[in-house]
Amino acid sequence: MIRLLVSVRTVDEGLMAAAGGADFIDLKEPRAGALGGLPVATVRSIMAALRNQGCRLPVSATIGDLPMHGLPAILRQVDAIGACGVDYVKVGIDRTPAAANVLAALAVSPWPVVPVFIADRGLDFDLLGQAMDFPGVMVDTADKLAGSLFDAVAVDELGRFVTLAREAGTMVGLAGALRLQHLPALFELAPDFAGFRSAVCAGDRGSALSPGLLRGLAHRLHARVSLDTALL
């Protein structure tokens, strides 16, 4: 089953995602980069609104696009976001020499961290192998205007990544300017969840969520799940 992760930036969007069929709610600021971080106060407000409305969906939040050489700043922001009560703290991992040290430090964090590997320059499977003890791992892209995840990484490499995570018992997700036309490839790869923002916005990814687009995408994902289940 592929679950739908929807990125939101406001309380209203969070409630809309919860009502519109999202399986995961992801808090981030798309106008500030691939993993742009929201202010800590905004993260707290969205979390409070969701829980007060009885929403028990898992919620993740990004720490922002921080450079790998700034480990102290990364750890401070992980602590700040983790203390907001989110279920997962997402940290972007660039393919740089400093990334291994960042992963080692995050591995002993008291918060449930999900490393998000930025795949614009391909995947480093030695680095990926270092992350398989985290509660989840993701692949995403930084440059949303350069195409989708499937333009940045070959399908067989994405399949290898999903398999590596599955063998380790780690939750795995794919994201990166994904659209409806990518659903067949996603169904073949079968990650645990797929992340969307652009596909559920009326304009670009920085514009507001569209309830209709959100419901339509959720229906397509969940209908495929139901069909597969019925055929077993």
N, C-alpha and C positions, 0 to 999 in steps of 0.2 A: 504494500500500500504506500503510495506517495502522498504525503501530507503537504498541505499548502501553507507556506510561510509568507506572510504579507508584511511589508515594512510600512510603518506609520510614523508620523511626526507630531501628531497632536492628540489630545484627548478625544476629540470628535472622530478622528480617523481610527483610533484604537477601538472605540465602541462600534464603529461601522464595520471594521474588519471582523470583530467578534460576532456581530449579527449577520455578516454576509457570507460566512462559510469558511473563514480561515481556521486552520488547525494550530498554527503557531502565530504569534504576534511579535514582530521585531521592531524595536524602537531605535530609530536613527534619523538623521537629518540628511536627506539625499542632496540637498543644495550645498552641502559642505564636503562632498566627496563620496567615494564608493562606500566607505564605512563612517561617514560623517556622524559625529556624536551630538546628541541633544544635551542641553544643560541638565545638570543633575536634578534641579528642581522640576524640570519638565518630565523627566523619567519618573520621579516620585509621584507627580500629579497623575500621569497616565496609569501607573500601577494602582494608585488609590481608586481611580475612577473605575477601572476594570474590575477590581476585587469588590468594590462597593456595589457594582451591578451584578455580582454573582458569577462573573466570568472566571473560570478556572483553567482556561487554556494556558499552556506554557508560554512564557514571555521572555524574550531575549532583548539585550540592549548592547549597542556597540560603544566602545570607548573613544571612537574618533580615529582619524587617520594619523596615527603617531609613528614617527620613524623608529626603525629597529635599534638605532644607536642610542635612543633615549629611554633605556630600561627603567630608571627610577620614575620617570613621568608615566610610563606605561603601568607600572605597578600601583602608583598612586591613583590613577584613573580606574584601574580594575577594582581597587578597594572602594572608591567612591560609588561606582555603578553597582557593584555587588551589594553594598549596604542599602540600596534602594529596594531590595527584595525581589529582584528579577530572578527567574529560574536559571538563566544562562547569561554569562558575560562574553560577548564576542570580541575577539582581538585579531586585527588584521596582521598577517604574517607575510612580509615581503621576502622575495628570494634574494637575500643578501647574506654576507658572512656572519652578521650579528644575529641572524634569526635563530640559530641553534641555541645561543645563550638565552634569548628571550623565551623560547619554549621550555628550556630547563627551569627557568625561574617561575614561569606560569604553572609548571607541573606541581609545584609545592604551594601554590596559592590556596587559601582556604575557600575561595569562591569557585563555583562550577564554570570553568572557562571553556569556551569553544574556539579553537584557533580557526581562522578563516584565511586560507592560503590564496594569495593574490596571484592569479595565473596568467597575467598578460605576457610574461616571458617564459611560459611553460611551467611544468611541475617538476619539482625536485623530490624524487621518491625517497632519497636518503632522509631528507628533512621530514617528509610525510610520515615515514616510519617512526620518527621520534615522537609523533603526536598521537599514537594509537591508544594511549592510556587515558586520554581526556574523555569526558562524557560524550563529546561529539566533535566532528570536524566538518569543515566546509571548504569548497572552492568557490571563488568569486573573481570578478575582474574589476580593475580600477577605471579603465577608460571605457565608459559606456557608449561613447560615440564611435568607437572602433569596431563595433559589432558585438555579437553575443559571446557567451562562454564557448560555444561551439566553433566560433571563428578563431578563438585563441588556443584551444586545446583539442587535439584529435579525439574522436569518440572512443577509440581503443584505449587511450591513456586515461580518459575519464572512467571507463569501465574498470581499468586496473585500480584506480583510486577507490572506487566504490567497493570492489572486491576486497582490497586490503583492509578497509574499515570493517566490512562485514565479518571477515575472518577474525578480526580483533574484538568483535562484539561492540564496536563503537558506532554510535549514531552518525549518519553521513548525509550531508546536504549539498546541493548544487545551486548556484545562482550566477547571475551575470547577464543583465539585459535580456532575460528570457521572455519569449513571446509565445502566442498560441501555436505558431508553426513549429515550435520546438517540442511540443508535447509528445509526438511519436518517439523522438529520440530519448526523451526523459523516461517514457514508459519502458523502453528497451533497457535503459541503464538501471532503472528501479532504485533510485536513492530513497532514503527514508523520508526526505522532504525536499521540496524545491522552493527557492525564494523568488518572489516577484515584487516588482514595484512599477516599472514602466508599463507593463501589460494591464495594470488596473488603474491607470491614471488617464484622465480625459486628454491631457496634453503630454508634456514631457514628464520625466520622473520627479521633477520638483513641483509639479502641479498637484492639485487635490485628487484624492482617490475618487473613482467613479463607482457608486454602488452597483450599477448595472454591469459594468465590466468585471467587478469583483465577484458578483453572483454567477456570472457566466463562466468565469474561469474555475470557480469552485465546483460548479456543476460538471464541467468537462472532466476535471480531475476525479471527482468522486463517482461520476457515472462510469468511468473506465474501471475504477476499483470495484464497483458493484458488478460490472459485467465479468471481470476476471474471476471474482468470487463465485458467481453463478455457474461458471464453466468448470469449476473444480469438481 
